[in-house]
Amino acid sequence: MRRQALTALGGAGALTLPWVVTYLSGAAHGLSTLATVAVSGLSVLGASFLLAWGAETAEKDVPRAFAIAVLAVLAVAPEYAVDALYAWNAGVYAGTERGIEAGNLAVANMTGANRILIGIGWAGIALFTVFRSGASDDPAVVTRDGFLADAVSLDRDIGLEIVFLFLATLWAFLVPLNGGIDVIDMAFLVGLYVAYIAVVLRGDVDPDDAHVGVPAYLQRFPKPYRAATVIGLFVYSGLMIFTAVEPFAHGLEQLGQNIGIPSFFMIQWIAPLASESPELIVVVYLVNKARSTAGFNALISSKLNQWTLLIGTLVVVYSLALGQYGALPFDQKQSGEIWLTAAQSFFAISLLVNFEISVREAIVLLVLFLTQVLSEFLLIRGLLELPISDYQLLLVFTGVYIVLGLALFVARREALGSIVRQSAGTVSDAFSSSSDQPRGAD
């Protein structure tokens, strides 16, 4: 085990070395766009494996939900950095055309990243889980008779995350009504995430949870060395992802623009897809190890922190750049983008309240996402003509998601009520001064 683990660690580390050398030497500015994408992309791949191993190793000492939450924050940190850059420029150039455009790009990048996480992440990983080789040995895969009836079963402990995500989603519908992302949005959404972390920190630790490969080897270390190793993996992989994803994303943007893809479309879709790649790589790795439950937990945790922290902190960055408090402004189309993103989240949550997602449901989620993106691309390129505007098209898809979500919530109202009551009990126990028992303890 020792040799295999060290070989795997060395291989993942080796993937990051070309970027380390390039970044520290300043040679990145001299590379071609294609070379930059290749070198930075390999670094993201290697860092994603190191990040996943660090999170799995940490499960021996901290609650799994907290380890996954840390993993999720680190994996999507580049998305925060890219969005913060646009929010900062919106503040610096406030009142000018450039500032208005930057504010719109901050919202577009954020909504694109969130919809990719569900439309490709949740749907794609569900399909990969069911149809990959060896799926029959995965306890999370439920085989049923009927057309595309197989499903992925989720851990019922994820109910807390689903409820917090549901609350953030309901709040997101209100954000455009204030004319911008303001301090009230920040207080509610950031406060929601802080409350969530406070609850999961009181969760139980399962040191006997079986791991294999690199995490199993690292978990054999004495606790001080194990903790240092986990922190080292988190710090190193986080730095690699943080420094490499931006040039990776911008390189892809440039390559896309070179073949005629509009810049705004690239910033909303291709750049977020690149910045979400560490998270998707980590989840594919977990699913391939038959840890589908942990993989989905990571995806849901990522969506929760992006839908709370990412939105809530944009107004802070904007105000700092502005030199005074101000709500981050955006135009009507971006209001439609926020409503559509909230509606997609609303529908996706309705799929999970019974703690599983079927192949049929994953396909619907994927097809709706791809149809909207493709329609938008064809409209931008002038290859599709519709009797409605871009903004009205966003509202149409918003309506479709809401109708489907409402229908499922009504059909699954008992499951929804059960998950809300269970989560309320968990939160109550966590903050009760009369009990010091961790989450899940008898």
C-alpha angles and dihedrals in degrees: 000000000000095000094045092048094049091046091053092047091048092048093051091046091049090057089061097046098082089056092046091054093043094047098045094044093048090235092129090088090059097051123100117249092253092050091049091052091049097047096042092043092055089050091053089051094051094043091051091059092047090050093050092049091049092052093048091049091050091058088079092066108025134039111283092234090057093047089051091047090055090047091050094050093049093045093054096037091107089059088055090050095050093046092045089055092056092045090050092051089048089058097043093050097033113159094024130098090250091053093049091049091049091052091051091048091052090056093041092051091047095048092044092052093049094048092047090053091058103027096048103012103048096031097040095046091048090054092044090050093054100039103036121108111276095022090133089068094052111100089207092064113089114200116208137170116253140062110316089337097140113114145189113242117216131212109263090222087073088074091094092057091047092054093048089048090049091054091049090049093052090050091049090064087064097049098085091050091070094057093245146005104294142177092274090058089048094050094049099041098040090042089052092055093046089052090050093052090047089056098046092047087067090055125119124266119227105198091171094063106127119246132173136200121011097357091051090052094047093047089063090067118103110267098258092050091042091053092048090049093050092048090047092051091047094048096044096044091043091053092047093050093043094051099036105043097063095057088040091054094042090048090054089048090054093047089050093049089050089062094045105267109146116254096233091052090050093051093049098044117010098043093049090046089056093046091049092051095094090056093047092048091051092050093048088051092051093046091049088056088055089254092124093145092057089046094055091043088057092050093049091046090051091051090049095052093044092047091051114022097032095051094038097051096050091079090052093054092044093050093048091053091044092052092231139045115292138153114247104250127214136173131254095269091057089051086058090048091054092048091048092049091049091048092051089050090048091054093044092053090051087059092055103045089093089051098247141077121210128213090250092053093047091051092051090050092049096044094049091050095047093044092055094046093046092047090051092049093049091048092051091050092046092242094119129048122197131176089236134066127252089258093051090049089056089052091051092055089043089056092049092053093047094049092049092046094049091049091053094045090053091048091047098037092127091053090047092051091048094051092048092050092046092050093045088054091049093051092046092051092047094054098035112116090205095066132055094178115126123239111286095018120132 
